Amino acid sequence: MRDLQPTGGKPPDQSADQPPNQSSDHRRRIPRTDDVLADPRLDAAMSALGRDTVKRCVVRAQDRARQGTIDVDAVTEDAVAALPAHATSLRRVVNATGVVVHTNIGRAPLSDAAVDAVRVAAGHTDVEYDLASGQRAGRGAGTLAALAGAVPAAESVHVVNNGAAALSLAATALAQGLEIVVSRGEMVEIGDGFRLPDLLSSTGAALREVGTTNRTSIDDYAAAVGPRTGFVLKVHPSNFVVRGFTSSVPVRELAGLGFPVVADIGSGLLRPDPELPDEPDAATTLRAGAALVTASGDKLLGGPQAGLVLGRAALVDRLRRHPLARALRVDKLTLAALEATLRGPAPPVSRALQQDTAGLHTRAWALAESLRSEGVPAETIETVGRVGGGGAPGVELPSRGVAVDAALAPMLRTGRPPVVGHVERARLVLDLRCVPPEQDDAVRNAVVAAAARREG
């Protein structure tokens, strides 16, 4: 029987000088995925992070070994080093910006009481269940009771998933197919291009604008209200200030027109705050005659993202029973965190607002001294913080911080933990107003590490 020979081409070179697969020898030494996952450190990480997340780190390390970026013997160590701290891609950030309610880094940080409440709510809870009777119960009754207790001037309260949702629900339930009368000077735009007129128009209500950008009178409103009026809207322009030749109409006067007044106070301040005398609060606004007040829960209230509705029982009930209310419903985690914020100790936002400059100076001086002892140039400086988050525009918060080389900013933002400050006059300013004292050492270590990375 004759040997079969391949046809249609030259057989591959099999010379002794070119052994086959020489270029892939190092690849054969790359450890198998299951062998790497068996390492105790990776095996333990799978319980916290999940097998898929850990496996991705292993596969990326193997790919780097194939490309020759790392040695094949370093695959396991590389995979361990790449493990994320948590299963979420979100990273906890140290807020050294001086902005108390910073929208881009999550607005209000939750209090320890709120965090504990979220842990309770993470499992099965009686969020909508009466344990005594074994029957279905009102959803989030404890949270609503806490909110009502915080603002006795409100006949009834309701909670939705954010401040814009609260106003949208009011417009849909009370003014769909009707008109909302609002001053031109209060047709605001907030962050990311979000415009109040667009939101209200999307509900099916028509806007009846009155007055001018800088001046609106009670006569302007009186000439506009009529049979097609759903309600009169009063909006606090929370992210800007108009000064000079201006006038606006307070809620008390608007309430005398005989139509419901819906006041969007924005920031979530429930009671008057002597530190922020010009910031409207829910209790005062309701006593002035507002039929409904809408606000956010994650700004000056210092709680989770939520939309608050407070006011007359009949109107709140209309909102609660509207079909849209279901789509805007908050989850059990939000209910738990909001209740703990209302019932518990002062949240971090309140503590940050009440910081005294003497204490901040002492901390800033100690931090700067410590950095200089590590060879990092630093100086204590006076700075100015802000409320932020669309609250108390124009209000300055005298503060203290540490100034370091602006070139450290990107290293600090990408470090562990990330530290976010602000650059001014070619210096990176780390304002301590929003940094809890127990994080001062973490800030120091982060700056030292960032300086070392830059030098390296």
C-alpha positions as CSV (number, residue, x, y, z in Angstrom):
1,M,0.0,0.0,0.0
2,R,1.6,3.3,-1.0
3,D,2.0,6.2,1.2
4,L,-0.4,9.1,0.7
5,Q,1.3,12.4,0.1
6,P,-0.3,15.9,0.7
7,T,-1.0,17.7,-2.6
8,G,-1.1,21.2,-3.7
9,G,1.8,22.7,-1.7
10,K,5.2,22.5,-0.2
11,P,5.4,20.6,3.1
12,P,6.4,22.8,6.1
13,D,10.0,23.2,7.0
14,Q,11.0,20.6,9.7
15,S,14.6,21.6,9.9
16,A,16.5,21.0,13.2
17,D,17.3,24.8,13.4
18,Q,13.6,25.7,13.6
19,P,11.9,23.4,16.1
20,P,8.1,23.6,15.7
21,N,6.0,25.8,18.1
22,Q,9.2,27.4,19.6
23,S,7.4,30.8,19.7
24,S,4.6,29.5,21.8
25,D,6.7,27.6,24.4
26,H,6.2,30.3,27.1
27,R,2.4,30.2,26.5
28,R,2.4,26.5,27.4
29,R,3.6,27.5,30.9
30,I,0.7,29.9,31.5
31,P,-1.3,28.3,34.4
32,R,-4.8,27.0,33.7
33,T,-7.7,29.2,34.8
34,D,-9.0,26.6,37.3
35,D,-5.6,26.3,38.8
36,V,-5.3,30.0,39.4
37,L,-8.8,30.2,40.8
38,A,-7.9,27.5,43.3
39,D,-5.5,30.0,45.0
40,P,-6.9,30.7,48.5
41,R,-7.0,34.4,47.9
42,L,-9.0,34.1,44.7
43,D,-11.2,31.4,46.1
44,A,-12.1,33.7,49.0
45,A,-12.7,36.7,46.7
46,M,-15.3,34.7,44.8
47,S,-17.5,34.7,47.8
48,A,-17.5,38.5,48.0
49,L,-17.2,39.4,44.3
50,G,-18.7,36.5,42.4
51,R,-16.9,34.0,40.2
52,D,-17.4,35.9,37.0
53,T,-15.7,39.0,38.3
54,V,-12.7,37.1,39.7
55,K,-12.4,35.0,36.6
56,R,-12.2,38.1,34.4
57,C,-9.2,39.3,36.4
58,V,-7.5,35.9,35.9
59,V,-8.2,35.9,32.1
60,R,-6.8,39.4,31.8
61,A,-3.7,38.4,33.7
62,Q,-3.3,35.3,31.4
63,D,-3.7,37.6,28.3
64,R,-0.9,39.9,29.6
65,A,1.3,36.8,30.1
66,R,0.6,35.7,26.5
67,Q,1.6,39.2,25.3
68,G,4.8,39.1,27.3
69,T,3.7,42.1,29.5
70,I,4.1,40.0,32.6
71,D,6.0,36.9,33.4
72,V,4.0,33.7,33.3
73,D,4.9,33.0,36.9
74,A,3.2,36.3,37.9
75,V,-0.3,35.5,36.6
76,T,-1.8,34.7,40.0
77,E,-0.2,37.7,41.7
78,D,-1.3,40.0,38.9
79,A,-4.9,38.6,39.1
80,V,-5.0,39.2,42.9
81,A,-3.7,42.7,42.5
82,A,-6.4,43.5,39.9
83,L,-9.3,42.4,42.2
84,P,-11.8,45.2,42.8
85,A,-12.4,46.2,46.4
86,H,-16.2,45.6,46.0
87,A,-18.6,44.0,43.6
88,T,-19.8,47.4,42.4
89,S,-17.9,49.6,40.0
90,L,-18.6,52.6,42.1
91,R,-15.7,53.8,44.3
92,R,-16.0,55.7,47.6
93,V,-14.4,59.2,47.1
94,V,-13.0,61.6,49.7
95,N,-14.7,64.9,49.1
96,A,-12.1,67.6,49.6
97,T,-13.8,70.0,47.2
98,G,-15.4,72.2,49.8
99,V,-18.8,71.6,48.1
100,V,-21.1,70.1,50.7
101,V,-23.7,68.6,48.3
102,H,-21.6,67.8,45.3
103,T,-23.8,66.4,42.5
104,N,-21.1,64.7,40.6
105,I,-19.8,62.6,43.5
106,G,-23.2,61.5,44.9
107,R,-24.6,64.6,46.7
108,A,-25.4,63.7,50.3
109,P,-23.4,61.0,52.0
110,L,-25.6,58.9,54.2
111,S,-25.3,58.9,58.0
112,D,-24.2,55.8,59.8
113,A,-27.8,55.3,61.0
114,A,-29.0,55.4,57.4
115,V,-26.3,52.9,56.3
116,D,-27.4,50.5,59.0
117,A,-31.0,50.9,58.0
118,V,-30.1,50.0,54.4
119,R,-28.4,46.8,55.7
120,V,-31.7,45.9,57.5
121,A,-33.8,46.6,54.5
122,A,-31.5,44.6,52.2
123,G,-33.2,41.4,53.3
124,H,-36.8,40.5,53.7
125,T,-38.7,43.2,55.6
126,D,-42.2,44.2,56.5
127,V,-42.1,47.1,54.1
128,E,-45.6,46.4,52.9
129,Y,-46.7,43.8,55.4
130,D,-48.5,43.8,58.8
131,L,-46.8,41.3,61.0
132,A,-49.6,41.3,63.6
133,S,-52.4,40.6,61.2
134,G,-50.5,38.8,58.5
135,Q,-52.1,41.1,55.9
136,R,-50.8,43.5,53.4
137,A,-50.2,47.0,54.8
138,G,-49.4,50.5,53.6
139,R,-46.0,50.7,52.0
140,G,-43.3,52.5,54.0
141,A,-45.7,53.6,56.8
142,G,-42.8,54.2,59.2
143,T,-41.0,56.5,56.7
144,L,-44.1,58.5,56.0
145,A,-44.8,58.9,59.7
146,A,-41.3,60.1,60.3
147,L,-41.6,62.7,57.5
148,A,-45.0,63.9,58.7
149,G,-43.6,64.2,62.2
150,A,-40.7,66.3,60.9
151,V,-43.2,68.7,59.3
152,P,-46.4,69.0,61.4
153,A,-47.7,71.8,59.1
154,A,-48.2,69.1,56.4
155,E,-51.6,67.4,56.5
156,S,-50.2,64.5,54.5
157,V,-47.0,63.4,52.9
158,H,-45.8,61.2,50.0
159,V,-42.4,60.0,48.8
160,V,-41.3,59.4,45.2
161,N,-37.9,58.6,43.6
162,N,-36.5,62.2,43.2
163,G,-37.4,65.9,43.3
164,A,-38.2,66.1,39.6
165,A,-40.5,63.1,39.9
166,A,-42.4,64.9,42.7
167,L,-43.0,67.9,40.6
168,S,-43.9,65.8,37.5
169,L,-46.4,63.9,39.5
170,A,-48.0,67.1,40.8
171,A,-48.2,68.5,37.3
172,T,-49.7,65.3,35.8
173,A,-52.2,64.7,38.6
174,L,-53.4,68.3,39.0
175,A,-52.8,70.1,35.7
176,Q,-52.8,67.6,32.8
177,G,-54.8,69.3,30.0
178,L,-54.9,72.5,32.1
179,E,-52.5,75.4,32.6
180,I,-49.7,75.9,35.1
181,V,-49.1,79.6,35.9
182,V,-45.4,80.4,36.5
183,S,-43.1,83.4,36.5
184,R,-40.7,83.7,33.6
185,G,-38.0,84.4,36.2
186,E,-38.5,81.0,37.7
187,M,-38.2,78.9,34.5
188,V,-34.9,77.4,35.5
189,E,-32.4,75.1,34.0
190,I,-30.3,72.9,36.3
191,G,-27.4,70.5,35.7
192,D,-26.9,68.4,32.6
193,G,-29.2,70.6,30.5
194,F,-32.4,69.7,32.5
195,R,-34.9,72.4,32.0
196,L,-38.1,72.9,34.1
197,P,-40.3,74.0,31.1
198,D,-39.5,70.8,29.3
199,L,-40.3,68.7,32.3
200,L,-43.7,70.4,32.9
201,S,-44.7,70.4,29.2
202,S,-44.0,66.6,29.0
203,T,-46.8,66.0,31.6
204,G,-49.5,67.3,29.2
205,A,-49.9,70.6,31.1
206,A,-49.6,74.0,29.3
207,L,-47.4,76.6,30.7
208,R,-48.8,80.1,31.2
209,E,-45.7,82.3,31.8
210,V,-46.2,85.7,33.5
211,G,-44.0,88.7,34.3
212,T,-40.4,89.2,33.0
213,T,-37.1,87.6,33.8
214,N,-36.3,90.0,36.6
215,R,-39.7,91.3,37.8
216,T,-43.1,89.7,38.3
217,S,-46.0,91.1,40.3
218,I,-49.2,89.8,41.9
219,D,-51.1,91.6,39.2
220,D,-49.3,89.5,36.5
221,Y,-50.6,86.3,38.2
222,A,-54.1,87.6,38.8
223,A,-54.4,88.5,35.1
224,A,-53.4,85.0,34.1
225,V,-55.4,82.7,36.4
226,G,-58.8,81.5,35.3
227,P,-61.0,78.4,34.5
228,R,-58.1,76.6,32.9
229,T,-55.7,77.0,35.8
230,G,-54.5,73.8,37.3
231,F,-52.3,75.4,39.8
232,V,-49.9,78.3,40.4
233,L,-46.3,77.2,40.5
234,K,-43.6,78.9,42.7
235,V,-40.1,77.7,42.0
236,H,-37.1,78.6,44.2
237,P,-34.2,79.5,41.7
238,S,-31.9,77.4,43.7
239,N,-28.8,77.4,41.5
240,F,-28.5,81.1,40.7
241,V,-29.2,84.6,42.1
242,V,-30.7,87.6,40.3
243,R,-29.8,90.9,41.9
244,G,-30.6,94.5,41.2
245,F,-33.9,95.7,39.8
246,T,-36.0,92.6,40.7
247,S,-39.2,91.6,42.3
248,S,-41.1,88.4,42.9
249,V,-44.3,87.3,44.6
250,P,-44.1,85.4,47.9
251,V,-46.3,82.3,48.5
252,R,-48.5,84.1,51.0
253,E,-49.7,86.5,48.3
254,L,-50.1,83.8,45.7
255,A,-52.3,81.8,48.0
256,G,-54.7,84.7,48.1
257,L,-55.5,84.2,44.4
258,G,-57.9,81.3,45.2
259,F,-55.9,78.6,43.3
260,P,-53.7,75.9,44.7
261,V,-50.1,77.0,45.0
262,V,-47.4,74.3,44.4
263,A,-44.0,75.4,45.7
264,D,-40.9,73.6,44.6
265,I,-38.4,74.5,47.2
266,G,-35.7,72.3,45.8
267,S,-33.2,71.7,48.4
268,G,-35.2,69.6,51.0
269,L,-34.8,71.9,54.0
270,L,-37.7,70.9,56.2
271,R,-37.4,73.6,58.9
272,P,-35.8,77.0,59.1
273,D,-32.0,77.0,59.4
274,P,-30.4,80.0,61.0
275,E,-27.2,79.3,59.0
276,L,-29.2,79.6,55.7
277,P,-31.8,82.3,56.4
278,D,-32.6,82.9,52.7
279,E,-33.2,79.2,51.9
280,P,-36.9,78.3,51.8
281,D,-38.1,75.5,54.0
282,A,-41.1,73.2,53.8
283,A,-42.7,74.1,57.2
284,T,-42.6,77.9,56.6
285,T,-43.8,77.5,53.0
286,L,-46.8,75.4,54.0
287,R,-47.7,77.9,56.8
288,A,-47.6,80.6,54.2
289,G,-50.4,79.0,52.3
290,A,-48.8,76.6,49.8
291,A,-51.2,73.7,48.9
292,L,-48.2,71.4,48.1
293,V,-44.5,71.6,48.7
294,T,-42.1,69.4,46.6
295,A,-38.4,68.9,47.5
296,S,-35.4,66.6,47.3
297,G,-34.3,64.2,50.0
298,D,-30.7,64.0,49.0
299,K,-29.7,67.7,49.3
300,L,-30.0,69.7,52.5
301,L,-32.0,67.1,54.2
302,G,-28.9,64.9,53.9
303,G,-30.7,61.6,53.0
304,P,-31.0,59.3,50.0
305,Q,-32.2,60.4,46.6
306,A,-35.9,60.9,47.0
307,G,-38.7,63.3,46.1
308,L,-40.8,64.7,48.9
309,V,-44.4,65.8,48.6
310,L,-46.0,67.6,51.6
311,G,-49.3,69.5,51.9
312,R,-53.1,69.2,51.8
313,A,-54.4,65.8,52.4
314,A,-56.8,65.8,49.5
315,L,-54.2,66.9,47.0
316,V,-51.5,64.5,48.3
317,D,-54.1,61.7,48.0
318,R,-54.8,62.6,44.4
319,L,-51.1,62.3,43.7
320,R,-50.7,59.0,45.6
321,R,-53.6,57.4,43.7
322,H,-52.5,58.6,40.2
323,P,-51.3,55.7,38.0
324,L,-48.0,57.5,37.5
325,A,-47.3,57.3,41.2
326,R,-46.5,53.5,40.7
327,A,-43.8,54.3,38.2
328,L,-42.2,56.8,40.6
329,R,-42.3,54.5,43.6
330,V,-39.3,54.3,45.9
331,D,-37.7,51.0,46.9
332,K,-37.3,49.6,50.4
333,L,-33.7,50.7,50.6
334,T,-34.6,54.4,50.0
335,L,-37.5,54.2,52.5
336,A,-35.2,52.8,55.2
337,A,-32.4,55.3,54.6
338,L,-34.9,58.2,54.5
339,E,-36.6,57.2,57.8
340,A,-33.2,56.8,59.5
341,T,-32.1,60.2,58.3
342,L,-35.3,61.8,59.6
343,R,-35.2,60.0,63.0
344,G,-31.5,59.5,63.6
345,P,-28.6,61.8,64.4
346,A,-27.5,64.8,62.3
347,P,-26.4,63.5,58.9
348,P,-23.0,64.4,57.4
349,V,-24.4,67.3,55.4
350,S,-25.6,69.0,58.5
351,R,-22.3,68.4,60.3
352,A,-20.3,69.8,57.3
353,L,-22.4,72.9,57.2
354,Q,-21.8,73.5,60.9
355,Q,-18.1,73.1,60.9
356,D,-16.2,75.8,62.8
357,T,-13.2,77.4,61.1
358,A,-11.0,77.1,64.2
359,G,-11.3,73.3,64.2
360,L,-10.7,73.2,60.5
361,H,-7.6,75.3,60.8
362,T,-6.2,73.0,63.5
363,R,-6.7,69.9,61.3
364,A,-5.3,71.7,58.2
365,W,-2.2,72.8,60.1
366,A,-1.6,69.2,61.4
367,L,-2.1,67.8,57.9
368,A,0.3,70.2,56.3
369,E,2.9,69.6,58.9
370,S,2.6,65.9,58.5
371,L,3.0,66.2,54.7
372,R,6.0,68.4,55.0
373,S,7.6,65.9,57.3
374,E,7.3,63.4,54.4
375,G,9.0,65.8,52.0
376,V,5.7,66.9,50.3
377,P,5.5,70.7,50.0
378,A,2.2,71.8,51.6
379,E,0.7,74.9,53.2
380,T,-2.4,75.7,55.3
381,I,-4.7,78.1,53.5
382,E,-8.0,79.9,53.9
383,T,-10.6,78.8,51.4
384,V,-14.3,79.1,50.7
385,G,-16.8,76.3,50.5
386,R,-20.2,76.1,48.9
387,V,-23.5,74.4,49.7
388,G,-23.9,73.0,46.2
389,G,-26.6,70.7,44.8
390,G,-28.8,73.5,43.9
391,G,-29.0,74.8,47.4
392,A,-28.3,78.3,48.9
393,P,-26.8,79.9,45.8
394,G,-24.3,82.6,46.6
395,V,-23.8,81.5,50.2
396,E,-20.1,81.3,51.0
397,L,-18.8,78.9,53.7
398,P,-15.5,80.1,55.2
399,S,-13.2,77.1,55.4
400,R,-9.7,75.9,55.7
401,G,-7.6,73.4,53.8
402,V,-4.2,72.4,52.5
403,A,-2.6,73.4,49.2
404,V,-0.2,71.1,47.4
405,D,1.2,70.9,43.9
406,A,-1.6,70.9,41.3
407,A,0.2,68.2,39.4
408,L,-0.9,65.7,42.1
409,A,-4.6,66.1,41.2
410,P,-4.8,63.3,38.7
411,M,-2.8,60.9,40.9
412,L,-5.1,61.6,43.8
413,R,-8.2,61.2,41.8
414,T,-7.1,57.7,40.6
415,G,-5.6,56.6,43.9
416,R,-6.9,54.4,46.6
417,P,-9.0,56.0,48.0
418,P,-9.7,58.6,45.3
419,V,-9.3,62.1,46.8
420,V,-11.0,65.0,44.9
421,G,-10.1,68.6,45.5
422,H,-10.1,71.7,43.3
423,V,-7.4,73.5,41.5
424,E,-7.0,77.2,41.8
425,R,-4.0,79.5,41.0
426,A,-1.9,76.4,40.0
427,R,-2.4,74.8,43.4
428,L,-4.5,71.8,44.4
429,V,-6.7,72.8,47.3
430,L,-7.9,70.1,49.6
431,D,-10.7,71.7,51.6
432,L,-11.4,69.8,54.9
433,R,-15.0,71.0,55.5
434,C,-16.5,67.9,54.0
435,V,-13.7,65.5,55.1
436,P,-14.6,63.7,58.3
437,P,-11.7,64.0,60.9
438,E,-11.2,60.2,60.9
439,Q,-10.3,60.5,57.1
440,D,-7.4,62.9,57.7
441,D,-4.9,60.1,57.8
442,A,-6.3,58.6,54.6
443,V,-5.9,62.0,52.9
444,R,-2.3,62.3,54.2
445,N,-1.4,58.8,53.0
446,A,-3.0,59.4,49.6
447,V,-1.1,62.6,49.0
448,V,2.2,61.0,50.0
449,A,1.5,58.1,47.7
450,A,0.6,60.4,44.8
451,A,3.8,62.4,45.3
452,A,5.8,59.1,45.2
453,R,4.0,58.0,42.0
454,R,4.8,61.3,40.4
455,E,8.5,61.1,41.3
456,G,8.6,57.5,40.1
